């Protein structure tokens, strides 16, 4: 009924030593150093897919603009970089999330356009580009 308490009995629980803790931290660090570059490459490939999809949308919007006006947007060799201006003129709803810098240039005759998305983050300096004659977007620079 009553339990006898031995005041001289030592606790047998085992504590974690500093060496064991350091070993665990080193193992976690090694695993993180292996996984992080893979994650970054995967994220950049995803960003490239996003750029290709955005350029396809711009190409389709340019074609619709040409059907309505007879010309591609813009009718200037000066690059249009303001996302609000691009959205208004091409009737798009592109979001500026600082992942890409948008640029669309055209010919003064309105006969052609070049849309470019540039990425200068994370050590990757590259751009994706599409023109009125291109079937798909192409990448230039350090493409993953």
N, C-alpha and C positions, 0 to 999 in steps of 0.2 A: 504494500500500500504506500508506504513512504519509501522514497528512493534515497539510498545512501549517497551522500555527496562527498566525494573525495577531494579535498582542497589541494592535494598535492599532485593530482592527476593532470598531466600536460595535455593540451589540446592537440589532436593528431591531424588537424586540417593542414593541408599543404598550401603554401602561398606561392604566387608566381614570382619567379626571380627576375632580376633585372636583365640577365642574359637571355632568358626566354622571351621577354618582352622585346628586346632589341632584335632578336632573330625574327620574330613575327613582323615587326615593322620593316625589316629589310626584305622579307618575302613579299609583303604587300607592295613595297616600293618597286620591286622587280616586276611584279605582275602589272602594276600600273604603267611602268615604262614600256612594257610590251603592248598593252592594250590602247594607250593613248594615241600613238601614231596611226594605228588602224582606224580608230574612231575619227580622227581628223581627216584622213583620206576618204573615208566613207561619207563624211559630211560634205566635203568638197565635191565629190561625185554627185551627191544630191543637189548641191547648189548648181552644178553644171546642167543637170536635168531641168532644174527650175529655169535657168537661162534659156535653154532650148525651147521650153514651152512658152515662155514669154515672147521670144522672137517669132515663134509660129503664130501667136496671137497678133503680134504687130504686123506680120506679113498678111494675114487674113484681113485685118483692119485696113491696111494699105490698099489691098485689092478692092475692098468695098468702097473706100474713099475714091479710088480711081473710077469705079463704075458710076458713082454719083457725079463726079466733077470732071472726069476725063484726064485728070493729072494725079500723080503721086504726091503725097505730102512729105516734106515741105517743098515748095518751089524755090529753094534757096540752097546754096552750097554752105551756108552757115549752119552749124549744128544746132539743133533744138535739143536742149538738155533738161528743160523744166518739165517734170513729170505731169504737172497740172495742165500744161499746154498740150502735151502729147495726148493725155486722156481726153481733153476737150475736143481736139481736132479729129482724132481717130475714134472717138466714142468708146474709149476703153475705161477700165477701172483698175489700172495698175497701181500697186502700192509701193511706195518708196520706203524700204526697210533698211536702207544703208548697206545692203548686201551687194547691190549692183549700182553702177552709174549708167544712166540711160543716155543715148545720143542717137538722133536721127538726122541724117543729111540727105539732101536731094539734089536734083539738077534744076537750074533756073528754068528749063523748059518743062519741068514736071514729068520727064520721061523715065526717071529712075529714082530709087531711094536706097539708102544703106542704113540699117539699124544696127547699133552696137551696144552691147552690155559689157561694161568693164568692171573687173574685180581686182581691187588692190588691197586685200586684207589677208591676214594669216600667212604672209610670205608668198602668196600666189599672185603673180602679176600676169593676168591674162585677160583676153576679151573674146566674146562670142559675137559673131557678125552674120547678118543675113542681108541679101540684096533682093531686088525685084526679080532677078533671073535665077536665084539659087533655089534648089529643091529643099535643102536643109541648112541649118546653121553650121558654121565652122569655127573652130577654136584656134586662137593664136596666142602663144606665150607658154607659161608653165602650166600646161593642162594636166590634171591628174589622170 
